[in-house]
Amino acid sequence: MARQHRALRTREELIRSAEEVIDDVGYTEASISAIRHRAGVSNGALHFHFKSKRALGEAVELAAARCGPASASAATPPADTGQGSTGPQLVPKNGRGPVSDTSETGPHL
C-alpha cells in the first residue's frame, strides 16, 4: 500500500509541476526535462507514469477539468491585478485570460 501511495504522490507532483512549467512558458516551450526537475523525479519515474509529453499535457488538462467551471473562474485573477493563478490553467501568465475587465462591473462608459 505504501508503494501505491508514493506512486500516486509522484504522479500528482508531476502533474502539478507540468502545470507550473506550462503556465510559465507555454506548452510548446515546456520540456520534459524541466518538468521532471521541478517535480524532483528521475527520468524513469516520469516515463513510468507518462509515455510522452502529450500524455502528461492531457493529464494536466484532465486535472483542470476536474476542478469545474466555478473553480476555474475563481482561480483566474482579475485582469488589473497582474497576479498569477494557483489553479490549473494551460494559458501563459500574460495578463490575458477568460475573465474580461467588464465581467463584474459592466461596460465602462
C-alpha positions as semicolon CSV with decimal commas, in nm:
position;residue;x (nm);y (nm);z (nm)
1;M;0,000;0,000;0,000
2;A;0,286;0,241;0,077
3;R;0,426;0,199;-0,276
4;Q;0,088;0,280;-0,430
5;H;0,060;0,592;-0,216
6;R;0,411;0,704;-0,315
7;A;0,336;0,639;-0,683
8;L;0,016;0,844;-0,658
9;R;0,205;1,131;-0,492
10;T;0,473;1,116;-0,764
11;R;0,208;1,127;-1,038
12;E;0,031;1,422;-0,871
13;E;0,362;1,606;-0,831
14;L;0,443;1,552;-1,199
15;I;0,104;1,691;-1,300
16;R;0,143;1,991;-1,067
17;S;0,495;2,057;-1,193
18;A;0,385;2,026;-1,555
19;E;0,105;2,272;-1,487
20;E;0,352;2,523;-1,342
21;V;0,605;2,486;-1,625
22;I;0,333;2,510;-1,891
23;D;0,187;2,812;-1,713
24;D;0,530;2,978;-1,708
25;V;0,649;2,911;-2,064
26;G;0,358;2,758;-2,257
27;Y;0,308;2,400;-2,372
28;T;0,534;2,423;-2,677
29;E;0,833;2,552;-2,480
30;A;0,775;2,328;-2,177
31;S;1,031;2,048;-2,175
32;I;1,001;1,708;-2,012
33;S;1,338;1,774;-1,851
34;A;1,220;2,099;-1,689
35;I;0,904;1,930;-1,565
36;R;1,085;1,635;-1,410
37;H;1,346;1,863;-1,249
38;R;1,071;2,076;-1,095
39;A;0,899;1,761;-0,968
40;G;1,227;1,623;-0,834
41;V;1,188;1,284;-1,002
42;S;1,404;1,072;-1,226
43;N;1,353;1,034;-1,599
44;G;1,246;0,674;-1,538
45;A;0,982;0,779;-1,285
46;L;0,839;1,034;-1,526
47;H;0,819;0,783;-1,809
48;F;0,669;0,520;-1,579
49;H;0,368;0,747;-1,531
50;F;0,354;0,923;-1,870
51;K;0,467;0,780;-2,203
52;S;0,500;1,122;-2,367
53;K;0,476;1,497;-2,318
54;R;0,136;1,480;-2,483
55;A;0,012;1,225;-2,227
56;L;0,135;1,448;-1,946
57;G;-0,033;1,753;-2,103
58;E;-0,358;1,560;-2,130
59;A;-0,333;1,469;-1,760
60;V;-0,289;1,839;-1,676
61;E;-0,598;1,924;-1,882
62;L;-0,796;1,646;-1,714
63;A;-0,694;1,772;-1,369
64;A;-0,804;2,123;-1,469
65;A;-1,138;1,991;-1,595
66;R;-1,199;1,814;-1,265
67;C;-1,184;2,148;-1,087
68;G;-1,503;2,252;-1,267
69;P;-1,610;2,587;-1,408
70;A;-1,659;2,752;-1,068
71;S;-1,303;2,668;-0,964
72;A;-1,159;2,787;-1,294
73;S;-1,325;3,128;-1,274
74;A;-1,230;3,167;-0,909
75;A;-0,870;3,071;-0,984
76;T;-0,838;3,333;-1,259
77;P;-0,718;3,666;-1,118
78;P;-0,889;3,992;-1,215
79;A;-0,721;4,148;-1,517
80;D;-0,596;4,455;-1,329
81;T;-0,405;4,274;-1,051
82;G;-0,129;4,121;-1,259
83;Q;-0,111;3,834;-1,007
84;G;-0,068;3,473;-1,119
85;S;-0,312;3,195;-1,051
86;T;-0,254;2,891;-0,836
87;G;-0,530;2,695;-1,011
88;P;-0,470;2,461;-1,304
89;Q;-0,456;2,662;-1,626
90;L;-0,280;2,594;-1,954
91;V;-0,261;2,957;-2,062
92;P;0,060;3,155;-2,011
93;K;0,066;3,427;-1,747
94;N;0,045;3,715;-1,990
95;G;-0,246;3,913;-1,848
96;R;-0,494;3,768;-2,095
97;G;-0,749;3,525;-1,966
98;P;-1,110;3,420;-1,981
99;V;-1,222;3,699;-1,745
100;S;-1,267;4,040;-1,903
101;D;-1,244;4,376;-1,726
102;T;-1,617;4,429;-1,772
103;S;-1,737;4,090;-1,647
104;E;-1,838;4,211;-1,299
105;T;-1,883;4,584;-1,331
106;G;-2,046;4,617;-1,670
107;P;-1,917;4,821;-1,963
108;H;-1,710;5,128;-1,889
109;L;-1,854;5,441;-2,046
